[in-house]
Amino acid sequence: MLSSVRRLSRRGLINPVTRAALVTWVWNHRHEGFRWGRSLWDQLVGRGDVAPAHALRTGRLLASIAADDTLRNAPELRKVTMVDDIVDLDVEPGWSGLPKLVEKVRRVKGVTEINVNGAPVTMA
């Protein structure tokens, strides 16, 4: 990947201002990027049964969280895992955005149960 960036730099497609803007954008969205990376790695590589429908459901879940500005880059939300219809959320204890996150996850099609840090949340 680094060699392709160097190649683009030599051709003049990525000038220093564009590189600085790209690095700034990546840094500002690092929490979201790491969350997607951890969650998808766990779902796609950590599981033996990788089905396209399961990957699509996980992506839909992560996209619904990313659609909310306050949840998108929240460092308190560390990891989102979906096993069958059950969503496991790994968050900082006492996080004030947790009720909003649970409501957002609850609206995702196919979610029947939500666990926060291992404890089940009632689906009222």
Secondary structure as UniProt FT lines:
FT   HELIX           2..11
FT   HELIX           16..28
FT   HELIX           30..44
FT   HELIX           52..66
FT   HELIX           69..72
FT   TURN            75..76
FT   STRAND          77..83
FT   TURN            84..85
FT   STRAND          86..91
FT   TURN            93..94
FT   TURN            96..97
FT   HELIX           98..106
FT   TURN            109..110
FT   STRAND          113..116
FT   TURN            117..118
FT   STRAND          119..121
//
